[in-house]
């Protein structure tokens, strides 16, 4: 597998307000910010980003390293074998739930 260039997981999310805007902060294991997802309100005819969408973006970003690892593992299994029995549907569902914010990171 090629070397990755993104911040490895696990990542965590926090929420706070900055000047009446909601901010979802994604942090690494050293508590450093790696991504900020802001709520943006409609302005000058442009659509904003709702609280739900900003939160969803943060959950998706938080799950990205884990999703990448799982997809890379699936790629390896499919390349090495005709038998896909090693691919865990439960694991895929867990990672997708995390990306949707339905399950806390572990």
C-alpha positions as CSV (number, residue, x, y, z in Angstrom):
1,X,0.0,0.0,0.0
2,X,1.2,3.5,-0.8
3,X,2.2,5.8,2.0
4,X,-0.6,8.1,3.1
5,X,0.0,11.8,3.6
6,X,-3.0,12.7,5.8
7,X,-3.3,13.0,9.6
8,X,-3.8,9.4,11.0
9,X,-6.6,8.6,13.3
10,X,-8.2,8.3,15.7
11,X,-9.7,11.8,15.4
12,X,-12.2,13.4,17.8
13,X,-14.8,16.1,17.3
14,X,-15.8,19.0,19.6
15,X,-18.4,21.7,19.2
16,X,-18.3,25.4,20.3
17,X,-19.6,28.8,19.4
18,X,-17.4,31.6,17.9
19,X,-19.2,34.9,17.5
20,X,-22.6,33.2,17.1
21,X,-21.4,30.7,14.6
22,X,-21.3,27.0,15.4
23,X,-17.9,25.4,14.9
24,X,-17.2,21.7,14.8
25,X,-13.5,21.1,15.5
26,X,-11.8,17.9,14.4
27,X,-8.7,17.1,16.5
28,X,-5.9,14.6,16.4
29,X,-4.6,12.4,19.2
30,X,-2.4,15.3,20.4
31,X,-5.5,17.5,20.7
32,X,-4.3,19.6,17.7
33,X,-7.0,21.0,15.3
34,X,-6.9,19.3,11.9
35,X,-10.2,20.6,10.5
36,X,-12.8,23.2,11.4
37,X,-16.4,22.9,10.1
38,X,-18.3,26.2,10.5
39,X,-22.0,26.8,10.3
40,X,-22.6,29.5,7.7
41,X,-25.8,31.4,7.2
42,X,-27.1,32.4,3.8
43,X,-25.5,35.7,2.7
44,X,-25.6,37.7,-0.5
45,X,-27.8,35.1,-2.2
46,X,-25.4,32.2,-1.5
47,X,-26.7,29.2,0.5
48,X,-25.3,28.6,3.9
49,X,-24.2,25.5,5.7
50,X,-26.7,24.4,8.4
51,X,-25.7,23.1,11.8
52,X,-26.6,19.6,10.7
53,X,-24.5,19.8,7.6
54,X,-21.5,21.3,9.5
55,X,-21.8,18.6,12.1
56,X,-22.1,15.9,9.3
57,X,-18.9,17.3,7.7
58,X,-17.0,17.0,11.0
59,X,-18.2,13.4,11.5
60,X,-17.2,12.5,7.9
61,X,-13.8,14.0,8.3
62,X,-13.3,12.3,11.7
63,X,-14.1,8.9,10.1
64,X,-11.9,9.5,7.0
65,X,-8.7,7.8,8.2
66,X,-10.6,4.8,9.4
67,X,-12.6,4.6,6.2
68,X,-9.4,4.8,4.2
69,X,-7.9,1.9,6.2
70,X,-11.0,-0.2,5.7
71,X,-11.1,0.4,2.0
72,X,-7.4,-0.3,1.7
73,X,-8.0,-3.6,3.5
74,X,-10.9,-4.5,1.2
75,X,-8.7,-3.7,-1.8
76,X,-6.0,-6.1,-0.5
77,X,-8.5,-8.9,0.1
78,X,-10.1,-8.5,-3.3
79,X,-6.6,-8.4,-5.0
80,X,-5.3,-11.5,-3.1
81,X,-8.4,-13.7,-3.2
82,X,-11.4,-14.8,-5.1
83,X,-13.0,-15.4,-1.7
84,X,-14.4,-12.2,-0.1
85,X,-15.3,-13.9,3.1
86,X,-12.8,-11.9,5.1
87,X,-14.5,-8.6,4.3
88,X,-16.6,-7.8,7.4
89,X,-20.0,-6.3,6.5
90,X,-20.4,-5.4,10.2
91,X,-17.1,-3.5,10.1
92,X,-18.1,-1.6,7.0
93,X,-21.5,-0.7,8.6
94,X,-19.7,0.5,11.8
95,X,-17.4,2.8,9.9
96,X,-20.3,4.2,7.8
97,X,-22.3,4.9,11.1
98,X,-19.3,6.8,12.4
99,X,-19.1,8.9,9.2
100,X,-22.8,9.7,9.7
101,X,-22.2,10.6,13.4
102,X,-24.4,7.8,14.6
103,X,-21.7,6.1,16.6
104,X,-19.0,7.6,18.8
105,X,-15.4,6.9,17.8
106,X,-13.7,4.1,19.8
